[in-house]
């Protein structure tokens, strides 16, 4: 029996997945077999046959990707396994116009279509929403965001452009959806995937994943259990702690899902998942210290443990399907970072900030069955998040003894406990009318409100340690006692935003092989409250008073797109041209006189560009895939006052590359013992872009000493694999030429190491089994 070529493509390296995705059960079966049995399929045929049956739920209904009037890239579980993608790192390469700003494990932000002022976004909500099933997990830039394991997922969808109508706040520039696999009551299933590699000269990388699907009552009830673990040795040396290969990563977790379908109409699904990710240290480096070197007095840690509980009910009415999804989530995070770079390591200055998040999400939607001229979606959404952060600013015992500073109860010079509550409520709907089978129009509207309020609990204390340490370091005045001041309870102002977001599109299929669309859509982010709202400057009474906060951004995306399939699916292309008008941009700013930091809104910017995905099968066994994006994003509206407080200048580039893309060449061929082999080579290129606005916020016209660009880099990956009836085996190399380019620049001075670099060359083997 000849194995499927879509399985044999194991380890094909990151490219756009225009041609492959998980389909629903009936479509997948039809696409896989057609008129001939799987054993009769020739190498390379699977992608061509599956091409027109890619099913996505980007519009909250299952429909073919070729008919969705927006830019969507899709990855099936098979492709994730093939490429070794286990988290966010591999996803950006797969998606045109998307960059991952990765400071370290669990410290990530995506940029889509250039919509970012920097890759950090301190205190601001990410411009790309990240969803695990129905749970939004993206947060502000200086919070840890768990790197979820991507094993046994139904698919991953990356929606580019604003998605505020169906996915709410935070989807200003796009939405990443990670959709878990449901149990299958139809039969027993099991799989295993092991990935063992060596990074650099000696750092061992181990990744193990397993899945078990057990029918409990035939065709009615099933249990699906997934487990995974990662143990990856580091490659960054921390000169401050004396630990070599300090940035090791350990991650483990799993999920269990129970599905019960008592009737053809009713289904109940309960899922519990837990994942713990513990990087031992940051991966950021200081190039001045040497290759792969960093400095901190203790390991910087961005760890996270997330536990989710979900209950989903589905009921099929005669002409519509009702879905109710309830999710409870607990997330414990640790944000420990050495801040002594602010003063050039002159004295000890760090933050230990454990945080606890508790979230509840409820969504109910009613989706019409297809078949008539009208399709519609109607739903309601409720989200509540409680976040507690324990701010513990510390010195260290060695420095306190050396400086003679006394009077602290321990090494911490400031402690306080803050918490905030955020709620979002919305009603949303989408209506599609089909004039003919080849022409249709869609209108979507979401009306909602977001409310956020912060509080400080009584207790804790502050001190004048920083002042004494500064004088000790630079004026040689040491040995003084600190003054302790208790922290009082405080209630912050309420930030509230109410209003609509919308999406309009028109689609036309001029010939059966081409679908075109035109669309306009809006997106928004939640408003931000400033902790020091109302504070005047003691140095300059005429300077601005710290405002209450930042209002939501205003962003409108105009888009033209085309999706084409030719030569029986052996040639396919997706193309999108867009123009984005971004106004009232949320930024972190500084007051000129005293450098107090706050969130505010400034002027506007535009982003315009083109994205395309191309797949061709010119000959039996050969596949060529290409994705690329050209983008120009610049500040175009700015007052002198906004420039002064934000560091922006008119015409400044936003934090995204002008060009990025990847190309893959893959060859499938028959091999020994009825196996199918695959060889692939992929080239990924990302252009250089600035890490921030050019000037110092609060110091007009002064170029920031931390202003810098990422490198323009090209990464080459390769693989050779074979698939037997149940087993797959492959060899791979990532970053073949060991490119160590800078991929991330931290915009603020408090870190000694502010640069993220490409992972060193990694060579390894992947072995998979599927029952």
C-alpha positions in Angstrom: 0.0 0.0 0.0 1.5 3.4 -1.0 1.3 6.0 1.8 -0.4 9.3 1.2 1.9 12.0 -0.2 0.4 14.5 2.2 1.8 12.4 5.0 5.0 11.7 3.1 5.8 15.4 3.0 6.9 15.1 6.6 9.3 17.9 7.6 8.6 20.1 4.6 9.8 23.5 5.9 7.8 26.7 6.6 5.9 28.1 3.7 2.4 29.3 3.1 -0.1 26.5 3.4 -2.3 27.5 0.5 -3.0 24.0 -0.6 -3.4 21.9 2.6 -5.7 22.1 5.6 -8.0 19.9 7.6 -11.4 19.5 6.1 -14.6 18.4 7.8 -15.0 14.6 7.9 -17.1 14.2 4.8 -15.1 16.6 2.6 -11.8 15.1 3.8 -12.9 11.6 2.9 -14.1 12.7 -0.6 -10.9 14.7 -1.2 -8.7 11.9 -0.1 -10.2 9.1 -2.1 -12.2 10.4 -5.0 -12.9 7.6 -7.5 -9.8 5.6 -6.5 -8.5 4.1 -3.3 -5.8 5.7 -1.3 -3.4 3.0 -2.2 -3.7 4.0 -5.9 -2.8 7.7 -5.4 0.3 9.0 -7.1 2.8 11.1 -5.2 1.9 14.7 -5.2 -1.8 14.1 -6.0 -3.2 14.7 -2.5 -2.5 18.4 -2.4 -4.1 18.9 -5.8 -7.2 17.0 -4.9 -7.6 18.6 -1.4 -7.1 22.1 -2.7 -10.7 23.0 -3.4 -12.0 21.4 -0.1 -10.1 23.4 2.5 -12.7 24.3 5.1 -12.3 27.1 7.6 -14.5 28.8 10.3 -13.0 32.2 10.0 -16.5 33.6 9.5 -18.0 31.5 12.4 -19.4 29.1 9.8 -17.8 26.2 8.0 -17.1 27.2 4.4 -14.5 26.6 1.7 -11.4 28.8 2.1 -11.7 29.9 -1.6 -15.1 31.6 -0.8 -14.0 33.5 2.3 -13.7 37.2 1.5 -10.6 37.9 3.6 -7.0 36.9 3.8 -6.6 33.6 5.7 -3.6 31.3 6.0 -4.4 27.8 7.3 -2.2 25.0 8.8 -3.5 21.5 9.3 -2.0 19.3 12.1 -0.3 17.2 9.4 1.6 20.3 8.2 2.5 21.4 11.8 4.0 17.9 12.3 5.8 18.0 9.0 7.5 21.3 9.7 8.2 20.7 13.4 6.0 23.7 14.3 5.2 23.4 18.1 4.6 27.1 19.0 4.5 30.6 17.7 8.0 30.5 16.2 7.1 28.7 13.0 3.7 30.4 12.4 5.0 33.7 11.2 7.0 32.1 8.4 3.8 30.5 7.2 1.9 33.7 6.9 2.5 36.5 4.5 2.9 40.0 6.1 3.2 38.6 9.6 6.3 39.0 11.9 6.8 37.5 15.4 8.4 39.9 17.8 9.9 37.3 20.1 12.0 38.6 23.0 12.1 35.2 24.7 9.9 32.2 25.2 6.4 33.3 26.5 7.2 36.9 25.6 5.8 37.4 22.1 3.8 39.8 20.0 2.7 39.4 16.4 2.8 42.2 13.9 0.5 42.0 10.9 0.6 44.3 7.9 3.0 46.7 9.7 0.5 47.8 12.4 2.8 48.3 15.3 4.8 51.2 16.8 7.3 48.7 18.3 7.5 45.0 19.0 7.1 45.4 22.8 3.9 47.4 23.2 4.4 48.1 27.0 1.0 48.5 28.7 -0.8 48.2 25.3 -3.0 45.4 24.0 -1.5 43.4 21.2 -2.6 44.4 17.7 -3.2 40.7 16.8 -5.7 38.7 18.9 -4.6 35.1 19.9 -7.4 32.6 20.5 -7.2 29.1 21.8 -10.6 27.8 20.7 -13.0 30.4 22.1 -10.5 31.9 24.7 -8.6 35.1 23.9 -5.2 34.9 25.5 -3.4 37.9 24.1 -2.5 40.6 26.6 -0.4 43.7 26.8 3.2 43.8 25.7 4.9 43.6 29.1 2.9 40.5 30.1 3.8 36.9 29.5 1.7 35.1 26.8 2.0 31.4 26.9 3.5 29.6 24.0 0.9 26.9 23.5 1.7 23.4 22.2 0.5 22.8 18.7 -0.1 19.1 18.7 -3.3 17.4 17.7 -5.1 20.6 16.7 -7.8 20.6 14.1 -6.1 23.5 12.4 -4.5 26.9 12.9 -6.1 29.9 11.1 -4.3 33.2 10.7 -6.7 35.9 9.7 -5.0 39.1 8.4 -6.6 42.5 8.6 -9.0 43.7 11.3 -11.4 41.2 12.7 -13.3 43.3 15.2 -16.8 42.2 13.9 -16.5 38.6 14.9 -13.5 38.5 17.3 -13.8 41.8 19.3 -11.1 43.9 20.8 -7.4 43.2 20.2 -7.9 42.0 16.6 -6.8 45.4 15.3 -4.6 43.9 12.6 -5.6 40.2 12.6 -6.5 37.2 14.6 -4.6 33.9 15.2 -7.0 31.0 16.0 -5.8 27.7 17.4 -8.6 25.1 17.1 -8.3 21.9 19.1 -9.2 18.5 17.7 -12.5 17.0 18.8 -12.9 13.3 19.8 -14.1 10.8 17.1 -16.7 8.3 18.3 -16.3 6.4 15.1 -13.1 4.5 15.9 -10.0 4.1 17.9 -7.1 6.4 17.0 -3.6 7.0 18.4 -0.5 8.9 17.3 3.0 9.7 18.5 5.6 12.2 17.3 9.2 12.4 18.7 11.6 15.2 17.6 15.2 15.0 18.9 17.8 17.5 17.6 21.0 19.3 18.5 21.2 23.0 18.5 24.6 24.6 17.9 27.4 22.2 18.9 25.9 20.4 21.8 22.5 21.7 23.1 20.0 18.8 23.0 16.4 19.6 22.0 13.7 17.0 22.8 10.0 17.2 21.9 7.6 14.3 22.5 3.8 14.3 21.7 1.1 11.6 22.0 -2.6 11.3 21.3 -5.1 8.6 22.2 -8.8 8.6 20.9 -11.0 6.0 22.5 -14.7 5.5 21.6 -16.6 4.9 24.8 -20.0 4.3 23.2 -19.8 3.5 19.5 -20.8 6.5 17.3 -22.1 8.3 20.4 -19.4 9.0 22.9 -15.6 9.3 22.8 -12.6 10.5 24.8 -9.5 12.1 23.3 -6.4 12.6 25.4 -3.3 14.5 24.4 0.0 14.8 26.2 3.3 16.6 25.3 6.6 17.6 26.8 9.5 19.7 25.7 13.1 19.8 27.1 15.3 22.1 25.2 18.8 23.0 26.3 19.8 26.6 25.9 22.5 28.3 23.9 22.9 31.8 25.6 25.5 32.3 28.3 24.6 34.6 31.2 27.8 36.3 32.4 26.0 37.7 35.5 24.8 34.4 36.9 27.7 32.4 35.5 25.4 29.9 33.8 26.2 28.7 30.4 23.4 27.7 28.0 21.1 29.5 30.4 18.0 29.9 28.3 16.9 26.3 28.6 13.2 25.6 28.2 11.0 23.0 29.8 7.3 22.7 28.9 4.7 20.0 29.5 1.0 19.6 29.6 -2.0 17.9 28.1 -5.7 18.0 27.5 -8.6 15.6 27.7 -11.9 16.1 25.7 -15.1 14.2 26.2 -17.7 14.2 23.4 -21.2 13.0 23.8 -23.7 13.0 20.8 -26.9 11.4 22.2 -28.8 12.3 19.1 -28.2 13.5 15.6 -29.1 17.0 16.7 -27.5 17.4 20.1 -23.8 17.3 21.0 -22.0 18.1 24.3 -18.2 18.5 24.5 -16.2 19.1 27.7 -12.5 19.8 27.7 -9.9 20.4 30.3 -6.3 21.5 29.4 -3.3 22.4 31.3 0.1 23.6 30.1 3.2 24.8 32.0 6.1 26.5 30.3 9.2 27.4 32.2 12.1 29.0 30.4 15.1 29.0 32.7 16.3 32.4 31.5 15.7 35.0 28.8 17.0 34.6 25.2 17.8 38.3 24.8 21.5 39.1 24.3 23.9 42.1 24.5 26.2 42.0 21.4 28.7 44.1 23.2 29.4 41.2 25.5 30.2 38.8 22.7 28.3 36.2 20.7 25.3 34.7 22.5 26.1 36.5 25.8 23.8 38.4 28.2 24.0 39.8 31.7 21.6 39.9 34.6 22.1 39.5 38.3 19.6 36.6 38.3 17.9 34.7 35.5 15.1 36.7 33.8 12.1 34.5 33.8 8.9 34.7 31.8 7.0 31.5 32.9 3.4 30.6 32.6 0.9 27.9 33.7 -2.5 28.0 32.1 -5.5 25.8 33.0 -8.6 25.9 30.8 -12.1 24.4 31.2 -14.5 24.5 28.4 -18.1 23.3 27.9 -19.6 23.5 24.4 -23.1 22.6 23.5 -24.4 22.3 20.0 -27.9 21.8 18.8 -29.1 21.4 15.2 -32.4 23.0 14.5 -34.2 22.5 11.3 -32.6 25.4 9.6 -29.9 26.6 11.9 -27.2 25.4 14.4 -26.9 26.8 17.9 -23.5 26.8 19.6 -22.9 27.8 23.2 -19.3 27.8 24.4 -18.3 28.5 28.1 -14.7 28.8 29.0 -13.1 29.3 32.4 -9.3 30.0 32.5 -6.7 30.4 35.2 -3.2 31.7 34.3 -0.3 32.0 36.7 2.6 34.0 35.3 6.0 35.1 36.5 7.7 38.2 35.1 11.2 38.5 36.7 13.5 41.0 34.9 16.7 42.8 35.7 16.2 46.5 35.1 19.7 47.6 36.0 20.5 48.4 32.4 18.6 51.7 33.0 21.6 53.0 34.8 24.3 51.0 33.1 24.5 48.3 35.9 25.7 50.9 38.4 23.4 49.5 41.1 21.0 46.7 41.7 17.5 47.3 40.3 15.1 44.6 39.3 11.4 43.5 39.3 9.8 40.3 40.4 6.2 40.4 39.4 4.1 37.2 39.8 0.6 37.6 38.4 -2.6 35.7 38.5 -5.3 35.9 35.8 -8.8 34.5 36.0 -11.0 34.7 32.9 -14.5 33.7 31.9 -15.7 33.7 28.3 -19.3 33.0 27.1 -20.3 33.0 23.5 -23.6 32.0 22.0 -24.2 32.0 18.3 -26.9 30.8 15.9 -25.7 30.0 12.4 -28.0 29.4 9.5 -27.8 26.3 7.3 -26.6 26.9 3.8 -28.6 26.2 0.7 -30.8 29.3 0.2 -29.9 32.8 -1.0 -29.5 34.0 2.6 -26.8 33.0 5.1 -26.6 34.5 8.5 -24.8 34.4 11.9 -26.2 36.0 15.1 -24.4 35.9 18.4 -23.6 37.3 21.8 -20.3 37.6 23.6 -19.3 38.2 27.2 -15.7 38.3 28.6 -14.5 39.1 32.1 -10.9 39.0 33.3 -9.6 39.6 36.8 -5.8 40.2 37.0 -3.7 40.5 40.1 -0.1 41.6 39.8 2.3 41.6 42.8 4.9 44.2 42.1 8.1 43.5 44.0 11.0 45.8 43.1 14.3 44.6 44.5 17.9 45.3 45.1 20.1 42.4 46.2 21.9 41.5 49.4 25.3 41.8 47.9 24.7 45.4 46.7 23.0 46.5 49.9 26.1 45.3 51.9 28.5 47.0 49.5 26.6 50.3 49.4 25.8 50.5 53.1 22.1 51.3 52.3 20.0 50.2 55.3 16.5 50.2 56.6 14.8 47.8 54.2 13.0 44.8 55.7 14.6 42.5 53.0 16.1 43.0 49.6 12.8 44.5 48.2 12.6 48.3 48.3 9.1 48.5 47.0 6.1 46.2 47.2 2.5 46.7 46.2 -0.4 44.7 44.9 -2.6 45.9 42.1 -5.5 44.3 40.4 -7.8 45.2 37.5 -11.1 44.1 36.1 -11.9 44.1 32.4 -15.3 43.2 30.9 -16.4 43.1 27.3 -20.0 42.6 26.1 -21.1 42.5 22.6 -23.8 41.5 20.1 -22.7 40.6 16.6 -24.2 39.4 13.4 -23.3 38.7 9.8 -25.6 38.5 6.8 -24.8 37.1 3.4 -27.0 37.4 0.3 -26.3 35.3 -2.8 -27.5 37.1 -5.9 -26.4 34.1 -8.0 -24.1 31.1 -7.4 -21.2 33.3 -8.5 -22.0 36.7 -6.8 -22.7 37.4 -3.2 -22.4 40.2 -0.6 -21.8 40.1 3.1 -22.4 42.7 5.9 -21.2 42.2 9.5 -21.7 44.4 12.5 -20.6 44.1 16.1 -21.8 46.5 18.8 -20.2 46.2 22.2 -18.7 47.9 25.2 -15.4 47.4 27.0 -14.8 48.6 30.6 -11.6 48.4 32.6 -10.7 49.6 36.1 -7.6 49.3 38.1 -7.1 49.2 41.9 -4.3 49.2 44.4 -4.7 47.1 47.5 -3.7 48.5 50.9 -0.4 47.2 52.2 3.1 47.1 50.9 5.5 50.0 50.9 7.7 52.2 48.8 11.0 53.8 49.6 13.6 56.2 48.4 16.1 53.4 47.6 16.5 54.4 43.9 17.5 58.0 44.9 20.0 56.8 47.5 21.4 54.2 45.1 21.8 56.8 42.3 23.6 59.2 44.6 25.7 56.4 45.9 26.7 55.4 42.4 27.3 58.7 40.8 28.0 61.1 43.7 29.8 58.7 46.0 27.3 59.4 48.8 26.6 56.0 50.4 25.6 54.4 53.7 22.3 56.2 54.2 19.1 54.6 55.5 16.0 54.5 53.3 12.7 56.1 54.2 9.8 53.7 54.1 6.3 54.9 53.0 3.3 52.6 53.3 1.2 52.1 50.2 -2.5 53.1 50.6 -5.5 51.6 48.9 -6.5 53.4 45.7 -9.3 53.1 43.2 -8.5 54.0 39.6 -10.6 55.7 37.0 -12.9 53.6 34.8 -12.0 53.4 31.1 -15.0 52.6 29.0 -15.5 52.4 25.2 -18.8 51.7 23.5 -19.5 51.5 19.8 -19.7 49.5 16.6 -17.3 47.8 14.3 -18.3 46.5 10.9 -17.2 44.6 7.9 -18.7 44.8 4.3 -17.6 42.7 1.4 -18.7 41.8 -2.1 -17.6 38.6 -3.9 -17.8 37.6 -7.5 -16.7 34.5 -9.3 -16.2 35.6 -13.0 -15.2 32.0 -14.0 -15.4 28.8 -11.9 -11.6 28.9 -11.2 -11.4 32.4 -9.8 -13.1 34.1 -6.9 -12.6 37.9 -6.3 -13.7 40.1 -3.4 -13.7 43.7 -2.2 -13.9 44.4 1.5 -13.8 47.2 4.0 -13.5 46.4 7.8 -12.7 48.1 11.1 -10.8 47.0 14.2 -10.2 48.4 17.6 -8.3 47.8 20.9 -9.4 48.2 24.4 -8.9 51.6 26.1 -6.1 52.1 28.6 -6.2 53.7 32.0 -3.1 55.6 33.3 -2.1 54.8 36.9 -1.0 58.4 37.5 -3.9 60.1 35.8 -4.4 63.7 37.0 -0.8 64.1 38.1 0.8 67.5 37.5 4.5 68.1 37.0 6.4 69.4 40.1 9.2 70.6 37.8 7.0 72.5 35.3 3.5 73.4 36.3 2.8 74.4 32.7 3.5 71.0 31.4 0.6 68.7 30.5 -1.4 66.9 33.3 -1.2 63.1 32.9 -4.4 62.2 31.0 -7.0 59.7 32.1 -5.7 57.2 29.6 -5.8 56.2 25.9 -9.0 55.8 23.9 -9.4 53.0 21.4 -7.6 53.2 18.2 -9.5 53.8 15.0 -8.5 51.6 12.1 -10.1 50.9 8.7 -8.8 48.3 6.2 -9.7 48.5 2.5 -8.9 45.3 0.6 -9.2 43.7 -2.8 -8.5 40.0 -3.2 -8.4 37.2 -5.6 -8.3 33.4 -5.1 -7.7 31.2 -8.1 -7.4 27.5 -8.9 -6.3 26.2 -12.3 -5.2 23.0 -14.0 -7.2 20.7 -11.8 -5.8 22.3 -8.7 -2.1 22.0 -9.8 -1.8 25.8 -9.9 -3.3 28.0 -7.3 -2.8 31.6 -6.1 -4.2 33.9 -3.5 -3.7 37.7 -3.8 -4.7 40.6 -1.6 -4.1 44.3 -2.0 -4.9 46.5 1.1 -4.8 50.0 2.3 -5.1 50.7 6.1 -6.0 54.1 7.7 -4.9 54.0 11.4 -5.8 57.0 13.6 -5.7 57.9 17.3 -2.8 55.4 17.6 -2.3 54.1 21.2 1.3 54.7 22.3 3.4 54.8 25.4 4.6 58.4 25.9 6.7 60.4 28.4 6.0 63.9 29.9 8.7 66.2 28.8 9.6 67.9 32.1 9.8 64.8 34.5 9.7 61.8 32.2 6.6 60.3 33.7 5.4 57.5 31.4 1.7 57.2 30.4 -0.5 55.9 27.6 -2.1 58.3 25.2 -3.2 58.6 21.6 -1.3 60.3 18.8 -2.0 61.3 15.2 -2.3 58.6 12.5 -0.5 56.3 10.1 -1.1 54.4 6.9 -0.1 50.9 5.8 -0.5 49.7 2.2 0.7 46.6 0.6 0.2 43.4 -1.3 0.3 39.8 -0.1 0.3 36.7 -2.3 0.5 32.9 -2.0 1.4 30.7 -4.9 1.4 26.9 -5.3 2.4 25.0 -8.4 2.7 21.3 -9.3 4.4 21.4 -12.7 5.3 17.7 -12.8 4.5 14.5 -11.0 5.9 14.7 -7.5 7.1 18.3 -7.7 5.6 21.1 -5.6 6.7 24.7 -5.6 5.2 27.1 -2.9 5.8 30.8 -2.5 4.4 33.4 -0.2 5.5 37.0 0.1 4.3 40.4 1.3 5.3 44.0 0.3 4.3 46.6 2.8 4.8 50.3 3.3 3.7 51.6 6.7 4.5 55.2 7.8 3.3 57.9 10.3 1.4 60.5 8.3 -0.4 62.7 10.8 1.4 64.1 13.9 1.3 67.4 15.8 4.5 68.8 17.4 3.2 68.0 20.9 2.5 64.4 19.9 5.9 64.1 18.5 7.5 65.5 21.7 5.8 63.1 24.1 6.0 59.9 21.9 9.3 60.1 20.1 7.6 59.7 16.7 8.4 61.9 13.7 6.4 62.5 10.6 7.1 59.9 8.0 8.6 57.5 10.6 8.4 53.8 9.7 6.2 51.5 11.7 7.7 48.4 13.2 7.3 45.9 10.3 9.4 44.9 7.3 8.9 46.3 3.9 9.4 42.8 2.4 9.1 39.3 3.8 8.4 35.9 2.2 9.4 32.3 1.8 9.8 29.8 -1.0 9.8 26.0 -0.8 10.7 23.3 -3.4 9.5 19.8 -2.5 9.9 16.5 -4.4 7.9 13.4 -3.5 9.0 10.0 -4.8 8.4 6.3 -4.3 10.9 4.6 -2.1 11.6 1.2 -0.5 9.0 -1.2 0.8 6.0 0.7 -0.5 7.0 4.0 1.2 6.9 7.5 -0.2 9.8 9.8 0.4 10.0 13.5 0.4 12.9 16.0 0.0 12.4 19.7 0.5 14.3 22.9 0.7 12.9 26.2 2.0 14.2 29.7 2.0 12.7 32.3 4.3 13.5 36.0 4.1 12.5 38.9 6.4 13.5 42.5 5.8 14.9 44.9 8.4 12.6 47.2 10.4 12.9 49.6 13.3 12.4 48.5 16.8 10.7 51.8 17.9 10.1 55.4 17.0 13.4 57.2 16.5 13.4 59.9 19.3 13.4 59.8 23.0 9.8 60.1 24.3 9.7 63.4 26.3 12.9 64.8 24.7 11.9 66.5 21.4 14.4 66.0 18.7 16.8 63.8 20.7 17.5 60.5 18.9 17.0 57.6 21.3 20.2 55.7 22.2 18.1 52.5 22.1 16.8 53.2 18.6 17.9 50.4 16.2 16.9 48.2 13.4 16.6 44.4 13.2 18.7 42.7 10.6 17.5 41.7 7.2 18.0 38.0 7.2 17.6 34.8 5.1 17.1 31.4 6.6 17.5 28.1 4.7 15.9 24.9 6.0 15.9 21.4 4.5 14.6 17.9 5.1 14.5 14.4 3.9 11.7 12.1 5.1 9.9 8.8 4.4 6.4 7.6 5.2 5.5 4.0 5.6 2.0 2.7 6.3 2.0 3.7 10.0 5.4 5.2 10.5 7.2 8.3 9.4 10.9 9.0 9.7 12.8 12.1 8.7 16.0 14.1 9.0 16.0 17.8 9.1 18.2 20.9 9.4 16.9 24.3 10.5 19.0 27.4 9.8 21.3 25.5 7.5 23.9 28.3 7.3 23.8 29.2 11.0 22.5 32.8 10.4 22.6 34.7 13.7 20.8 37.8 12.6 19.0 40.1 15.0 15.3 39.5 14.8 14.0 41.7 17.7 15.1 45.0 19.2 13.8 46.0 22.6 12.8 49.7 22.6 13.6 50.5 26.2 16.8 51.0 28.1 16.2 49.0 31.3 17.4 45.7 29.8 21.1 45.1 29.5 20.4 42.6 26.7 17.9 44.1 24.2 18.4 41.9 21.1 16.8 38.7 20.0 18.6 36.5 17.5 17.9 33.5 15.3 18.3 30.1 16.9 21.6 28.5 15.9 21.7 25.7 13.4 19.6 22.7 14.6 20.0 19.2 13.1 17.7 16.4 14.1 15.4 13.6 13.5 11.6 13.2 13.7 9.8 9.8 14.1 6.1 9.5 14.0 3.5 6.7 14.4 -0.2 6.7 13.7 -2.5 3.9 14.4 
